[in-house]
Amino acid sequence: MTITHEEVGSFLRRPAAGSDLLRQLRREYAALFDEIAAGALQRELDDRLPIEQVAALKQAGFGALRVPAAYGGWGASWTDVTQLWIDLAAADANLPQALRGHFALVEDRVWQDGRGLSQRPWFERFAAGEIAGNAWSEVGSTAIETQRTVLTDDGAGVLRLDGAKYYTTGTIYAEWADVYARRVRPGHADDFVIVLVDTRAPGVTVTDDWGGFGQKGTGSGTTHFDGVRIDPAHVLPFEERFPYQTALYQLNLLATLVGIGRRALTDTVTAVRERERNYSHANAARVRDDAQVLATVGTIASRVYAAEAATLRVASALQEASETVGDPTAAQRAAEAAELESSAAQVVVTQLVLDSATDLFDTLGASATAVGSGLDRHWRNARTVSSHNPRNLKARVVGGSLVNGTPPPYAWAIGRTERISETTDNSPKD
């Protein structure tokens, strides 16, 4: 008999920072998450995008978790949202990451609203079920300090966007794309802006060409913009973006990793309970009575427990940062704390979940490696998630802060870089 996630250890289900709203939200989404989980393995085996599942989440208001209740959202805290991300990732690891860019844009709108810039139109869109995807990264020879995706202003009020973005996670499911672009205007130096693009507009093409071996349902492919007309109201100054953006991005990946760990644990417990065959040199007739197997299961559960605790601590730091709007000094301090906590958590959570997704095979026989069981997807998904922002670089960020007071990077970028050759003589010259 297959057990449900709810049956695997009540201590892993208890929220570390419960609230009345969180309890309500978990009841609200329990049936939908169960339905999503029921088809997750088959979607993975069929290499099929979770299009219907994202649509169901939209309809159920999941994308409006952070939208203020006054505008039709839930007004949830970051600890509440993170707990729900973990629950959703345990059902299907692709889905929280597919919504990563959306929650970042929602948070930016919440931040701007807190600054006194009304975001009613955006809040109403999100409450109605519209979501946004991410479109920031480029591939190829783009230098790290620029962008080849260009917003052109002809000086007469006509704006057009041209270019291509890769790793556009979630955009294939979304009504909007959150695009980072270089702006070119007559008589002005080039600068960088955020362009909110209607993906239903002529000239927008989204392709599911993500070739990674994990997280295949995130829709992290390529989006092309060919002469797309842009509403001037949808062009936002990059420097006004909410200050804890990268911590939010990392928190989403941490929650996704924890959810992967939970599902790996659930699948392991189910397989151990049901397994009849055992080895001649085992410690008990039944696998479920074998002390070494039970210790391995307990170790996996403990790792997931610790990973979740670390992740929820980051969520609380993000919540504190979100409450500093209007106080620039406090906002900078809180954003730095959130960045450092998310970096520290990434270093340890990554290893905890990767080890769990590997060690689960020590509780089972070679039959556990069958493609149809899908147990390999947990390691592949965890390895893919944890490769987005290398943890060794984050360990250095934490160490640099503690030893030298070096501030963390507040906006990541990737691209072609110019570096001094390691063989260059950089010693002082007479």
HELIX and SHEET records of a PDB file:
HELIX    1   1 HIS A    5  GLU A    7  5                                   3    
HELIX    2   2 SER A   10  ARG A   13  1                                   4    
HELIX    3   3 ASP A   20  ASP A   46  1                                  27    
HELIX    4   4 ILE A   51  GLN A   59  1                                   9    
HELIX    5   5 PHE A   62  ALA A   64  5                                   3    
HELIX    6   6 ALA A   69  TYR A   71  5                                   3    
HELIX    7   7 TRP A   78  ALA A   91  1                                  14    
HELIX    8   8 ASN A   94  ALA A   98  1                                   5    
HELIX    9   9 ARG A  100  GLY A  114  1                                  15    
HELIX   10  10 ARG A  120  ALA A  127  1                                   8    
HELIX   11  11 THR A  171  TYR A  173  5                                   3    
HELIX   12  12 PRO A  232  HIS A  234  5                                   3    
HELIX   13  13 PHE A  238  GLU A  240  5                                   3    
HELIX   14  14 GLN A  245  GLU A  274  1                                  30    
HELIX   15  15 VAL A  287  ASP A  289  5                                   3    
HELIX   16  16 ALA A  291  SER A  322  1                                  32    
HELIX   17  17 PRO A  328  ASP A  359  1                                  32    
HELIX   18  18 LEU A  360  THR A  363  5                                   4    
HELIX   19  19 ALA A  366  THR A  369  5                                   4    
HELIX   20  20 VAL A  371  SER A  373  5                                   3    
HELIX   21  21 ASP A  376  SER A  386  1                                  11    
HELIX   22  22 ARG A  391  ASN A  404  1                                  14    
SHEET    1   A 6 ALA A 132  ALA A 135  0                                        
SHEET    2   A 6 TRP A 176  VAL A 184  1                                        
SHEET    3   A 6 VAL A 150  ASP A 153  1                                        
SHEET    4   A 6 LEU A 159  LYS A 165 -1                                        
SHEET    5   A 6 THR A 222  ARG A 229 -1                                        
SHEET    6   A 6 VAL A 204  THR A 207 -1                                        
SHEET    1   B 4 ALA A 132  ALA A 135  0                                        
SHEET    2   B 4 TRP A 176  VAL A 184  1                                        
SHEET    3   B 4 ASP A 191  ASP A 198 -1                                        
SHEET    4   B 4 VAL A 235  PRO A 237 -1                                        
END                                                                             
